[in-house]
Amino acid sequence: MGRRSLLTTSTIDERIARYRRGESLRAVASHTGNSETAVARILRAHGVALRTRGATPISG
């Protein structure tokens, strides 16, 4: 039996926004108290394409 998510739409949106602004998985995980694996899983589940390791953030 899997663990039940305690994340709200707002906290999920925050993780997605941080990553899309160019923060690394590690930075998002560190800021939000999740593991990199958990953040990656959240992003993938919401259709966010993950950058390759060491990729340069997109300037906007």
Order of alpha helices (4+ residues) and beta strands (2+ residues): alpha-alpha-alpha
